[in-house]
Amino acid sequence: MNKRELELAAILLKMASDEFSNHGCNDLDLPPDWTREECDKFTLALDTWNGSPQDNKPGKRSTMDSSAMAYLAAMLKLAAKTA
């Protein structure tokens, strides 16, 4: 992806995050082919970015969809700065 595509993807994910945060159920099951280590790394990074690393629970295979989208949007925006 080029810089502009990364920026646009970040904007769209942030918009989706805002919309999804208003849904009744915000569960997101992480992909079944992710290892426990991959899930733990992702959820810890997300919780740390969100300012709540103390809430991290290793072994969890789910998180909130809107939080995951907001985190990924921030990571895409950061990637766009270095692209």
N, C-alpha and C positions, 0 to 999 in steps of 0.2 A: 504494500500500500504506500502511496506517496503521502507527503505531508498534508495536503488538502483533504485527502480521503480519510486520513486518521483524525483530523480535526472534525470533519463532518460526522464520522462514526461516534466520536466522543460527544458531540452535541446531541445526536439522536439518542444515544444511550442515556444521557442525562435527562432528556425529555421523557423517555420511557420510564426511567427510575422514578421521576416525579409522579407520573401517572400510576404506576404499579404500586407506589406506596399508599395509595388510597383504596386498594383492593382489600377485600375481606381476608383473603388467605395470601400470605406472602412467602410460602414455602418454596424453596428451590432445592431439589435434589441434585447434587453434583453428579457428573457423568459416571455411569457404572464402571467404565473402564479406567477411571482414575484410581491410583493406589491410595492407601491410607496416608502415606507420606505426602502425596500430591494434595489431597484434601486438607490435611493439617497445615501444609505450607500456605495454601490459598486462604483458608479461613483465618489463620493467624495474621497474614498480610492484610486481609480485609479488616479484621478487628483492630489491628494496630493503626491502619490508615484512618479508621473511624474514631480513633481515640479511646478505644475500650479493649486493649489487649487482655485485661483481666477477665473479660467475658469469654475468652476463647476456651473451647472445650475440645481437646484433642480426641480424635476418633469420630467426630461428627461428620456426617456425609451430607448435611444440608445446611442451608443458611437462608437469609431473606433475599428474595429476588431483587427487590428495589435497592438493597444495600450492595449486592453483587454488581448490579448495573451501574450504580454510582461509582463504585470502586474501579470497575473496568473503564468507565468513561474518563476518570481521572488518569488512569494509566495510559489510555490512548492519547489523551491530551499531552501528557508528558512525553510519550514516544514521538508525537508530532513535532515537539520542540527540538528533538535531536535528529529528526529525519531530514 
